[in-house]
Amino acid sequence: MTDDILIHHHGAVGHIALNRPKAIHALTLDMCHAISAALSDWAGDAKVQAILLDHAEGRGFCAGGDINLLRKSALEDGGVSGRKFFHDEYQLNHQMFTYEKPIMAFMDGITMGGGVGIAMPARYRVATENTRFAMPETGIGLFPDVGGGWYLSRLGGRMGQFLALTGARMDGAECLWAGLATHYIPSDKLAEAKARIIEHPSRIPGILSELSVTPPEARIEKNAEKIAKHFASDRYEDILASLEAEDSDWAAKELATLRSKSPQTCKVALRELKEAADFTDFAQEMRNEYRIGSRVLLRPDFAEGVRAVIVDKTNDPRWNPPTAGGVSDTLLDEIFAPLPENEEWQPL
């Protein structure tokens, strides 16, 4: 167990609260193990009817995974500890996705990367006016993992491809509009929602509906047609060319955003989502993402992207290859190739 996770038991409701506020509750391997162990215990406990997942304090639900550990692994141990982190984190993601008892995730504040991975499998996903949801991995030479390929590929209107490539942040209203959240509740009503659910765990849908309000207009909705048009192709060069051909501030802004991302992992993300759309089992997604992660972790763009964006904060990554045209199909095939049988990802 770890102090970074608070695990409670309120009658028929199991309660997991992330408790690493200085890091906006970013997930460590110990935190993943603690969550998984609690879920395993409660799965066989007939007294526990539902699981409540939130954060103890601070300004976000969960900012992601342990990026510093991953970079240290890439630079110092050939990716061994990084692959272990991916493997076990993905086991938790799969465990939550297949969990029989309802999980409620309260996405109050920053919900990014690894935070998305533990929020999206929940049956009930509550957004608030504070929610900031994103999968920003292409900006540091990674890709939308923790099940991101599965969830994003199933959004309509090529919204998932847009979010995967640009790392755009969605507020709570936009999350509800896109189907990423199931409910929109003001943050000052969350304590009441949790208290009522603990008292009446059989009434979760009704309680969440009763406290839900109509959110503000989803800002992204007005750009939905543009997103569907310009992000229609699974070929990254086509998306860049489509944006270049439109003379508008919006297209120029999105093109500039894409130019700042890793061309390699943008191409990886598009292929990931294309393949994920055909998967029928979430374990297929996790196996595919583990293959990708095992290779991308050791590619130059990851260590360089973390250096530029997180460590030095210079925001001047030198991508390798530097352009989309330099990312060959052969390289992508190598990144997506099956691992040796004894190294493939396995569920718990």
KAJOFEN-V313585 format. One record per residue. N is the residue number from 1. RES is the residue in three letters. PSI is psi in whole degrees, -180 to 180 (NA if undefined). D_FIRST is the distance of its C-alpha to the first C-alpha in Angstrom with 2 decimals. Layout:
n=N res=RES psi=PSI d_first=D_FIRST
n=N res=RES psi=PSI d_first=D_FIRST
This chain:
n=1 res=MET psi=166 d_first=0.00
n=2 res=THR psi=148 d_first=3.81
n=3 res=ASP psi=-13 d_first=7.08
n=4 res=ASP psi=-4 d_first=8.60
n=5 res=ILE psi=131 d_first=7.76
n=6 res=LEU psi=120 d_first=9.24
n=7 res=ILE psi=118 d_first=9.35
n=8 res=HIS psi=172 d_first=12.64
n=9 res=HIS psi=111 d_first=15.30
n=10 res=HIS psi=87 d_first=18.87
n=11 res=GLY psi=-116 d_first=21.18
n=12 res=ALA psi=5 d_first=21.65
n=13 res=VAL psi=121 d_first=19.49
n=14 res=GLY psi=141 d_first=15.79
n=15 res=HIS psi=120 d_first=14.68
n=16 res=ILE psi=119 d_first=12.24
n=17 res=ALA psi=122 d_first=12.99
n=18 res=LEU psi=138 d_first=12.47
n=19 res=ASN psi=56 d_first=12.35
n=20 res=ARG psi=63 d_first=13.67
n=21 res=PRO psi=-32 d_first=17.32
n=22 res=LYS psi=-24 d_first=18.96
n=23 res=ALA psi=21 d_first=18.30
n=24 res=ILE psi=41 d_first=19.11
n=25 res=HIS psi=27 d_first=15.53
n=26 res=ALA psi=141 d_first=16.12
n=27 res=LEU psi=129 d_first=13.48
n=28 res=THR psi=169 d_first=11.79
n=29 res=LEU psi=-39 d_first=10.89
n=30 res=ASP psi=-38 d_first=7.14
n=31 res=MET psi=-43 d_first=7.80
n=32 res=CYS psi=-44 d_first=9.99
n=33 res=HIS psi=-40 d_first=7.90
n=34 res=ALA psi=-43 d_first=5.51
n=35 res=ILE psi=-46 d_first=9.05
n=36 res=SER psi=-43 d_first=10.64
n=37 res=ALA psi=-42 d_first=8.86
n=38 res=ALA psi=-44 d_first=9.65
n=39 res=LEU psi=-39 d_first=13.06
n=40 res=SER psi=-44 d_first=13.70
n=41 res=ASP psi=-46 d_first=13.22
n=42 res=TRP psi=-26 d_first=15.44
n=43 res=ALA psi=-35 d_first=17.91
n=44 res=GLY psi=8 d_first=19.13
n=45 res=ASP psi=108 d_first=19.15
n=46 res=ALA psi=-22 d_first=22.71
n=47 res=LYS psi=-26 d_first=22.11
n=48 res=VAL psi=121 d_first=20.01
n=49 res=GLN psi=-26 d_first=22.59
n=50 res=ALA psi=163 d_first=21.03
n=51 res=ILE psi=132 d_first=18.00
n=52 res=LEU psi=125 d_first=18.17
n=53 res=LEU psi=120 d_first=16.59
n=54 res=ASP psi=-165 d_first=17.39
n=55 res=HIS psi=151 d_first=16.53
n=56 res=ALA psi=-43 d_first=16.23
n=57 res=GLU psi=177 d_first=19.06
n=58 res=GLY psi=-175 d_first=21.16
n=59 res=ARG psi=11 d_first=23.66
n=60 res=GLY psi=159 d_first=21.96
n=61 res=PHE psi=-57 d_first=19.75
n=62 res=CYS psi=121 d_first=18.50
n=63 res=ALA psi=-10 d_first=20.66
n=64 res=GLY psi=-151 d_first=19.60
n=65 res=GLY psi=-175 d_first=17.68
n=66 res=ASP psi=80 d_first=17.18
n=67 res=ILE psi=-38 d_first=20.95
n=68 res=ASN psi=-38 d_first=21.12
n=69 res=LEU psi=-44 d_first=18.98
n=70 res=LEU psi=-42 d_first=21.32
n=71 res=ARG psi=-42 d_first=24.40
n=72 res=LYS psi=-40 d_first=23.46
n=73 res=SER psi=-44 d_first=23.01
n=74 res=ALA psi=-36 d_first=26.34
n=75 res=LEU psi=-27 d_first=28.09
n=76 res=GLU psi=-30 d_first=26.71
n=77 res=ASP psi=23 d_first=25.42
n=78 res=GLY psi=21 d_first=27.49
n=79 res=GLY psi=6 d_first=24.77
n=80 res=VAL psi=-54 d_first=22.69
n=81 res=SER psi=-31 d_first=19.28
n=82 res=GLY psi=-43 d_first=20.43
n=83 res=ARG psi=-37 d_first=21.29
n=84 res=LYS psi=-42 d_first=17.94
n=85 res=PHE psi=-50 d_first=16.38
n=86 res=PHE psi=-48 d_first=19.13
n=87 res=HIS psi=-49 d_first=18.85
n=88 res=ASP psi=-35 d_first=15.24
n=89 res=GLU psi=-43 d_first=15.59
n=90 res=TYR psi=-31 d_first=18.80
n=91 res=GLN psi=-42 d_first=17.34
n=92 res=LEU psi=-45 d_first=15.18
n=93 res=ASN psi=-44 d_first=18.46
n=94 res=HIS psi=-40 d_first=20.39
n=95 res=GLN psi=-43 d_first=18.11
n=96 res=MET psi=-40 d_first=18.52
n=97 res=PHE psi=-35 d_first=22.21
n=98 res=THR psi=6 d_first=22.90
n=99 res=TYR psi=134 d_first=20.86
n=100 res=GLU psi=-32 d_first=23.39
n=101 res=LYS psi=146 d_first=22.25
n=102 res=PRO psi=136 d_first=23.06
n=103 res=ILE psi=136 d_first=20.57
n=104 res=MET psi=122 d_first=21.73
n=105 res=ALA psi=127 d_first=20.83
n=106 res=PHE psi=99 d_first=22.22
n=107 res=MET psi=61 d_first=23.34
n=108 res=ASP psi=101 d_first=24.45
n=109 res=GLY psi=-158 d_first=25.10
n=110 res=ILE psi=126 d_first=24.37
n=111 res=THR psi=96 d_first=23.17
n=112 res=MET psi=153 d_first=23.66
n=113 res=GLY psi=-118 d_first=22.77
n=114 res=GLY psi=-28 d_first=19.18
n=115 res=GLY psi=-37 d_first=19.33
n=116 res=VAL psi=-38 d_first=22.29
n=117 res=GLY psi=-28 d_first=20.45
n=118 res=ILE psi=-12 d_first=18.05
n=119 res=ALA psi=-44 d_first=20.87
n=120 res=MET psi=-29 d_first=23.76
n=121 res=PRO psi=-13 d_first=22.57
n=122 res=ALA psi=143 d_first=22.31
n=123 res=ARG psi=-36 d_first=25.38
n=124 res=TYR psi=124 d_first=25.87
n=125 res=ARG psi=107 d_first=25.57
n=126 res=VAL psi=121 d_first=26.70
n=127 res=ALA psi=157 d_first=28.32
n=128 res=THR psi=-177 d_first=29.72
n=129 res=GLU psi=-14 d_first=32.19
n=130 res=ASN psi=-10 d_first=29.40
n=131 res=THR psi=134 d_first=28.13
n=132 res=ARG psi=101 d_first=28.57
n=133 res=PHE psi=130 d_first=27.81
n=134 res=ALA psi=155 d_first=28.43
n=135 res=MET psi=86 d_first=27.89
n=136 res=PRO psi=21 d_first=29.22
n=137 res=GLU psi=-33 d_first=28.39
n=138 res=THR psi=-19 d_first=32.04
n=139 res=GLY psi=-13 d_first=32.41
n=140 res=ILE psi=21 d_first=30.16
n=141 res=GLY psi=19 d_first=31.36
n=142 res=LEU psi=-162 d_first=28.69
n=143 res=PHE psi=161 d_first=29.21
n=144 res=PRO psi=99 d_first=27.86
n=145 res=ASP psi=-148 d_first=25.05
n=146 res=VAL psi=36 d_first=22.02
n=147 res=GLY psi=2 d_first=24.78
n=148 res=GLY psi=-37 d_first=27.09
n=149 res=GLY psi=-41 d_first=30.01
n=150 res=TRP psi=-52 d_first=29.84
n=151 res=TYR psi=-46 d_first=29.60
n=152 res=LEU psi=-35 d_first=32.04
n=153 res=SER psi=-16 d_first=34.57
n=154 res=ARG psi=5 d_first=34.89
n=155 res=LEU psi=147 d_first=35.93
n=156 res=GLY psi=167 d_first=39.69
n=157 res=GLY psi=27 d_first=42.23
n=158 res=ARG psi=21 d_first=40.48
n=159 res=MET psi=-38 d_first=38.08
n=160 res=GLY psi=-41 d_first=35.18
n=161 res=GLN psi=-39 d_first=37.08
n=162 res=PHE psi=-47 d_first=37.88
n=163 res=LEU psi=-38 d_first=34.29
n=164 res=ALA psi=-40 d_first=33.12
n=165 res=LEU psi=-44 d_first=35.87
n=166 res=THR psi=-23 d_first=36.17
n=167 res=GLY psi=21 d_first=32.60
n=168 res=ALA psi=143 d_first=34.26
n=169 res=ARG psi=131 d_first=32.27
n=170 res=MET psi=135 d_first=32.73
n=171 res=ASP psi=-180 d_first=32.67
n=172 res=GLY psi=-41 d_first=31.78
n=173 res=ALA psi=-41 d_first=35.35
n=174 res=GLU psi=-37 d_first=35.54
n=175 res=CYS psi=-43 d_first=32.31
n=176 res=LEU psi=-44 d_first=33.82
n=177 res=TRP psi=-41 d_first=37.14
n=178 res=ALA psi=-13 d_first=35.71
n=179 res=GLY psi=8 d_first=33.61
n=180 res=LEU psi=-28 d_first=30.25
n=181 res=ALA psi=152 d_first=29.55
n=182 res=THR psi=-22 d_first=30.64
n=183 res=HIS psi=154 d_first=31.21
n=184 res=TYR psi=113 d_first=32.18
n=185 res=ILE psi=134 d_first=31.42
n=186 res=PRO psi=143 d_first=32.13
n=187 res=SER psi=-29 d_first=29.09
n=188 res=ASP psi=-1 d_first=30.60
n=189 res=LYS psi=-2 d_first=30.43
n=190 res=LEU psi=-42 d_first=26.74
n=191 res=ALA psi=-42 d_first=25.83
n=192 res=GLU psi=-43 d_first=28.64
n=193 res=ALA psi=-46 d_first=27.58
n=194 res=LYS psi=-42 d_first=24.06
n=195 res=ALA psi=-42 d_first=25.53
n=196 res=ARG psi=-37 d_first=28.20
n=197 res=ILE psi=-41 d_first=25.91
n=198 res=ILE psi=-36 d_first=23.73
n=199 res=GLU psi=-35 d_first=27.09
n=200 res=HIS psi=72 d_first=28.62
n=201 res=PRO psi=-16 d_first=26.16
n=202 res=SER psi=-7 d_first=29.15
n=203 res=ARG psi=26 d_first=30.82
n=204 res=ILE psi=-52 d_first=28.43
n=205 res=PRO psi=-43 d_first=31.18
n=206 res=GLY psi=-43 d_first=33.73
n=207 res=ILE psi=-46 d_first=31.69
n=208 res=LEU psi=-38 d_first=30.68
n=209 res=SER psi=-40 d_first=34.33
n=210 res=GLU psi=-34 d_first=35.72
n=211 res=LEU psi=-7 d_first=33.80
n=212 res=SER psi=149 d_first=34.43
n=213 res=VAL psi=165 d_first=37.23
n=214 res=THR psi=122 d_first=39.45
n=215 res=PRO psi=169 d_first=37.97
n=216 res=PRO psi=170 d_first=40.17
n=217 res=GLU psi=137 d_first=41.97
n=218 res=ALA psi=110 d_first=39.83
n=219 res=ARG psi=-35 d_first=41.24
n=220 res=ILE psi=-19 d_first=40.54
n=221 res=GLU psi=-34 d_first=42.72
n=222 res=LYS psi=-15 d_first=45.86
n=223 res=ASN psi=8 d_first=45.00
n=224 res=ALA psi=-41 d_first=44.08
n=225 res=GLU psi=-40 d_first=47.46
n=226 res=LYS psi=-42 d_first=47.32
n=227 res=ILE psi=-46 d_first=43.85
n=228 res=ALA psi=-36 d_first=45.05
n=229 res=LYS psi=-53 d_first=48.15
n=230 res=HIS psi=-24 d_first=46.88
n=231 res=PHE psi=24 d_first=43.63
n=232 res=ALA psi=-29 d_first=45.39
n=233 res=SER psi=151 d_first=45.45
n=234 res=ASP psi=4 d_first=42.82
n=235 res=ARG psi=119 d_first=44.62
n=236 res=TYR psi=-39 d_first=43.30
n=237 res=GLU psi=-33 d_first=46.77
n=238 res=ASP psi=-39 d_first=48.19
n=239 res=ILE psi=-45 d_first=45.79
n=240 res=LEU psi=-44 d_first=46.68
n=241 res=ALA psi=-38 d_first=50.37
n=242 res=SER psi=-43 d_first=50.24
n=243 res=LEU psi=-39 d_first=48.79
n=244 res=GLU psi=-31 d_first=51.31
n=245 res=ALA psi=-13 d_first=54.14
n=246 res=GLU psi=127 d_first=53.43
n=247 res=ASP psi=83 d_first=54.86
n=248 res=SER psi=156 d_first=52.52
n=249 res=ASP psi=-38 d_first=50.12
n=250 res=TRP psi=-48 d_first=47.30
n=251 res=ALA psi=-40 d_first=47.89
n=252 res=ALA psi=-39 d_first=48.24
n=253 res=LYS psi=-46 d_first=44.95
n=254 res=GLU psi=-35 d_first=43.03
n=255 res=LEU psi=-42 d_first=44.84
n=256 res=ALA psi=-38 d_first=43.90
n=257 res=THR psi=-48 d_first=40.25
n=258 res=LEU psi=-35 d_first=40.41
n=259 res=ARG psi=-20 d_first=42.24
n=260 res=SER psi=-9 d_first=39.27
n=261 res=LYS psi=164 d_first=36.86
n=262 res=SER psi=117 d_first=36.42
n=263 res=PRO psi=-37 d_first=39.26
n=264 res=GLN psi=-51 d_first=37.40
n=265 res=THR psi=-18 d_first=34.31
n=266 res=CYS psi=-43 d_first=36.56
n=267 res=LYS psi=-38 d_first=38.37
n=268 res=VAL psi=-45 d_first=35.16
n=269 res=ALA psi=-43 d_first=33.99
n=270 res=LEU psi=-43 d_first=37.33
n=271 res=ARG psi=-39 d_first=37.32
n=272 res=GLU psi=-49 d_first=33.72
n=273 res=LEU psi=-36 d_first=34.68
n=274 res=LYS psi=-44 d_first=37.94
n=275 res=GLU psi=-40 d_first=36.34
n=276 res=ALA psi=-32 d_first=33.55
n=277 res=ALA psi=-24 d_first=36.25
n=278 res=ASP psi=-7 d_first=37.46
n=279 res=PHE psi=144 d_first=34.20
n=280 res=THR psi=-6 d_first=33.95
n=281 res=ASP psi=130 d_first=30.42
n=282 res=PHE psi=-28 d_first=27.28
n=283 res=ALA psi=-32 d_first=26.24
n=284 res=GLN psi=-41 d_first=29.40
n=285 res=GLU psi=-46 d_first=28.22
n=286 res=MET psi=-38 d_first=24.87
n=287 res=ARG psi=-43 d_first=26.79
n=288 res=ASN psi=-44 d_first=29.32
n=289 res=GLU psi=-35 d_first=26.92
n=290 res=TYR psi=-38 d_first=25.14
n=291 res=ARG psi=-48 d_first=28.61
n=292 res=ILE psi=-50 d_first=29.48
n=293 res=GLY psi=-39 d_first=26.32
n=294 res=SER psi=-32 d_first=26.72
n=295 res=ARG psi=-46 d_first=30.23
n=296 res=VAL psi=-34 d_first=30.03
n=297 res=LEU psi=-36 d_first=27.25
n=298 res=LEU psi=-1 d_first=29.90
n=299 res=ARG psi=153 d_first=32.85
n=300 res=PRO psi=-32 d_first=34.27
n=301 res=ASP psi=-30 d_first=33.68
n=302 res=PHE psi=-56 d_first=29.90
n=303 res=ALA psi=-38 d_first=29.73
n=304 res=GLU psi=-41 d_first=32.88
n=305 res=GLY psi=-42 d_first=31.74
n=306 res=VAL psi=-39 d_first=28.54
n=307 res=ARG psi=-50 d_first=30.77
n=308 res=ALA psi=-37 d_first=33.30
n=309 res=VAL psi=-38 d_first=31.23
n=310 res=ILE psi=-43 d_first=28.00
n=311 res=VAL psi=-64 d_first=28.66
n=312 res=ASP psi=-22 d_first=32.38
n=313 res=LYS psi=33 d_first=32.79
n=314 res=THR psi=-16 d_first=36.35
n=315 res=ASN psi=42 d_first=36.19
n=316 res=ASP psi=52 d_first=38.61
n=317 res=PRO psi=141 d_first=37.01
n=318 res=ARG psi=95 d_first=39.41
n=319 res=TRP psi=149 d_first=38.73
n=320 res=ASN psi=106 d_first=39.74
n=321 res=PRO psi=154 d_first=41.67
n=322 res=PRO psi=-15 d_first=42.84
n=323 res=THR psi=161 d_first=44.45
n=324 res=ALA psi=-39 d_first=43.94
n=325 res=GLY psi=-23 d_first=46.95
n=326 res=GLY psi=-9 d_first=45.38
n=327 res=VAL psi=102 d_first=42.48
n=328 res=SER psi=159 d_first=44.11
n=329 res=ASP psi=-32 d_first=43.55
n=330 res=THR psi=-43 d_first=43.18
n=331 res=LEU psi=-44 d_first=40.17
n=332 res=LEU psi=-41 d_first=38.59
n=333 res=ASP psi=-39 d_first=39.32
n=334 res=GLU psi=-40 d_first=37.52
n=335 res=ILE psi=-36 d_first=34.39
n=336 res=PHE psi=-4 d_first=34.35
n=337 res=ALA psi=149 d_first=35.41
n=338 res=PRO psi=149 d_first=33.50
n=339 res=LEU psi=165 d_first=31.34
n=340 res=PRO psi=145 d_first=32.18
n=341 res=GLU psi=-37 d_first=31.29
n=342 res=ASN psi=-3 d_first=28.59
n=343 res=GLU psi=-5 d_first=26.87
n=344 res=GLU psi=152 d_first=26.96
n=345 res=TRP psi=142 d_first=23.90
n=346 res=GLN psi=142 d_first=22.91
n=347 res=PRO psi=164 d_first=21.01
n=348 res=LEU psi=NA d_first=18.27
